[in-house]
């Protein structure tokens, strides 16, 4: 019985930690801030390339 209780408590602990991390990411819009940082890095790479635009 103690083994099942230990597994259940570990599962609940992982669940609540995951829930807490997701709430923090949602609350401070960390996903959008990370994507903004990534887009800036990608744009600096592509802005260095020469582009030949033909219409």
Secondary structure, 3 states (H helix, E strand, C coil): CHHHHHHHHHHHHHHHHHHHHHHHHHHCCHHHHHHHHHHHHHHHHHHCCCCCCCC
